[in-house]
Amino acid sequence: MTVAKSADISSVRDSIVSELVQRELQAAALPLALFSDYSEQAGPGVKEVLVPRSDSFTAENLDLATPTAASKQNLTFAVDTISLNSIKVVNYLIPGYIELEAKPSYELTAASRAASAHGRAISIDAIDALWGGNTSNDVDFDAGAVTSEVQEKVLEMIQKADEAEMLDDGRRTIMIRPAQRKQFLEVPDFVRADSRGTNESALVNGQLGFLYNCRVVVTTFNGSVAAGTGGAFGDGKMMLVHPDSLGYAFQARPEHDMEKAVDFGPGSMLHSWGCKYGISKLQDGNLIVRAWNAP
């Protein structure tokens, strides 16, 4: 017979808590699933992650009648910088007697809620990074538009994305708020996610369907940073984006620490969950198309 030691039980419990936290974080930080993760480059001692991008070669005509050497060309590189300067922390106290009374475990519930808080905060950071600042890819959009006008504006956004050389590789996403759901469902060419079949690319959380080879994803998050004078991302606004529109990197995914808090009774513990990361728009924001009612 094998008898589990307290250390074994503690290890299993810690693993369960860590897995739960990761799942909760991924669910709450929905927008991140749409973009590029550079966490592998965010090792110890790294303050920023550099994402290189190059220009292109130019093909030249060669006249065989008067042979001349083609010009020598070199690629030039620029970089997008993701500064690892964002830190989020959630602290909470669990009195010793709460654990005895609470079922299911209060510790698991508290850890789950802490991860959700991190995920929500990171989601808003991502939306603000996409929506904030100036861009030449804005489309004037009336939130009260009829269905035909919504369809027309989506096509205009796609045209701007094409002109900005955003890859049309099936990974474009239109992000909308719940207030726009009905308008999109009424567009004749809209295909609901629940009727497309199982042989397509995997659906992401919040995905409503597809329109002109773009995913349509409903997000419940409001932004906090204004785009010009158009206010923060919210009802009546939408964005067309691509994984290359935004990059992020976690230098430390949610980590847990705790210490005794005997002032609140025996067995009481103060818990802290924290993470360190960076989020930045890429390609100078050229791969972001915003639609809002410009003044």
N, C-alpha and C positions, 0 to 999 in steps of 0.2 A: 504494500500500500504506500502511495506517495502522499506526503503531507505538505501542503503548500505553506511556505514561510511567508511572514508578513512582507518581506522585501519583494517576493514574487508578486504578491497581490498588489503591492504599491506600484510595481513596474507596469503591470497590466492596466491598472487604473489610469496611470499617467498616459499610457499609449492610447487608451480609449478617449481620454480628454483631448489629447493632441489631434487625433483623427477627427473628432467632432468639431473642434475649432477650425480645422482646415476646410471641412465641408461647409460649415456655416459661413466662413469668410468667402469662399467661392460663390456661394449662393447669394450673399448680400452684395458682393462686388461684381454684379452682373456685367456692367459695361466693359470691364477689363478682359473678359473672355473674347471680345471682338477685336482686340488689338495685339501688338507685338510685345512679347515678354523677353527682356534682356537680363533677367535675374542671374543667369549663369556668369555674367561678366561683373557682377557686383560683389566681388570677394572682399575679404578683410583688408582694410587700408585704402579701399577705393572710395573716392569722394564723388566721382561722376562717371557715367558710362558714355562713351563716345560711339555714335552710330555713323559710320562713314557712308558717303554717297558720292558717286562720280559723275562727271559729264560723259558725253559720248564721242565716238570718232565720227569723222565726216568722210563719206565716200567721194572720191575724186574721179573725174573723167581722165582717161589716158588716151592721147592721140598717137597712134602708131606711125603716122606719116612723119611727124617730127617728135621722136621719142624724147620725153622729159621725165625726170625723176619725180615721183610723187612726193608730196610734202611729208616730212616726218612729224608725227603727232604723238603727243603724250596725254594721258588722262590726268585731269586735275581733280582733286578730292576736296570736298567740304565735309563737315561733320555736324550732326545734330547732337546736342548735349543733354543728357538726362542727369540732373543734379540730384544726388541722394540726400536731400535736405528736409524731407518730411518725416516727422515722428509722431505717431499717435499712441496714446497711452490710456488704458482704462484701469482704474483702481476700484476695488470693492472689498467690503469686510464681510466675513461669514462668522457670526457668533457660534461658539462651540455647540450650543444646545440646538441651533437650527438644523444642523446636520442630523441630529437624532430624531427630530420631529418631521423633517421634510421627506416626502416620497413622491416622485423619484428623487435621486440625489440632488440636493440644492447646489452642490459644487458643479455638477455637470451642467445644470441649467444656467448658472451664473456664467460659466465659461462660454457657453453657447451664445448668451446674450452679449457678452463682451466682444466675441468675434463678429457678431452682427453689427455692433456699433462701429468696429473698425471697417467692415465692408461698406457700410453706408457712407462713412466719411470719405473713404477712398473713391467710391463711385462718384460722389459729388466733385472731388478733386479732378477726376477724369473728364467729367462733363464740362467743368469750368475751363480746363486746359483746351478742350476742343472749341468751346463757344467763345471764349474771351479773345480780346485783341482784334486787330484789323485784318481783313482778308478781301481779296478782289472777287471772291466767289459767292457773293450774297445774291439771294433771289427774294424779290418782294412777294410776300405771301400773306393773304388775308385769312385769318383764322376762321372767319365765318363764310368762307368760300363754298360754293356748291360743288358737287362731285366732279363735274367736268373741269372746273378750275383747278381742283386739287390734282387731277390727272395731268393737266397742262403744266402745272408748276413742278410736278415730279419729273416730267420730261425735260423741262428747262434745267432742273438740277442735274439730271443725267448728262445733258449737253455740256454744262459747265465742267462736270467731272471728266468727260471725254477730252475737252479742250485743255484741261489741266494734266492730261495723260495719266489719270488714275486707271490702274489696271481693271479691265472688265473681265475678271477671272472667277466670277461667281461669289466673290467675298465682299462685294459692296453691301453696305447696310444703311438703311434709312431708319434713323432713330426718331420716334414720335412719342408724344404723351398720350395717356388714355383718352383725352378729349378728342383726339384725332382718329380713334379706332373706327368709329362708325363711318367717317368719311372715306377711309381707305377700303373698308369692306364693301362699300357701294361702287367702287371703281370697277368697271366691267372686266378689265384685264387682271384684276387682283386674284391670286390663287391662295386659298387658305392653307395654312401649314398642316391642318389635320386632314386635308383631302389630297395632298400631293403624292402620297405613297411612301414606301420605305426604302427606295433605292436612291434617294437623293442624299445630299450632304446632311450631316447630323444637324438637328435643330438645336438652337440655343434657347436658354430660358427667356421667356417673354416674347418669343418669336411669333408674330401674328400670321405671317405668310410671306409671299413673294410678289414683287411687282417689277416687271421689266428686268429680270435677272438680278434684282436686289432683294436681300432679306429686308423685311420690315419688322422691327423690334420695338415693342412698347416698353418704355422705362417710366417708372413712377417717381424718379428722382428729379427734383428741381435744382437748377444751378444757383450759384450765388455771385457769379461774375458777369457783368454786363458786356454785351457785344456792341460797341459803339454807343449809340443812344437807344438801342433796341431792348434794353433790359436783359435780365438773366434768362437762361434756357428754362422754359416752362410751357404751359398751355399755349397753343397757337403757334408753336415754333417746331422746326424739325431740322435734322442734319443728315447729309449723305456722307458717309465715311468709309474708310478701308482700313485693314490691319496696319498698313503703312502710314496712316494718318497720325497715329499716337504710339509712343513707346513708354514702357514702364519697367521698373526693376525693383525687386525687393532685396535689400541688403540683409535684412533680418525679418523673416516672416514672424507672425505672432509668437512671442516667447513668453514664458510664464515664470514668475518668481513669487515667493511668498515669505512672510515672516510672522512670528507669533504676535498676537495682540491681546495680551493677558488682561489689559484694562477692561476688556469686554467679557471677561469670564474665561475659565479654563477651556482650552481647546480652540479658542477663537484665533482666526488667521486673517491677515491682511494679504490680499492677492493683487497682483499687477500683471496685466497683459500689455505688451508693447510691440510695435513693429517700426521699421525704418525703411523708407522706400523713396522713389522719385518717379515723377510723371511729367512727360513733355510732349507737345505736338512735334511731329517730324516734317521734313520737307518744307520747312518755313510756313507750315500751315496751308500749303497750296493744294493738299489732298483733302480738304474739308470744304463742303458746300453747305452753307447755312441758309435757311429760309425763315423769314420773319417779316412782320409788317413794318417796313422802314418808314420813318416819319417823313 
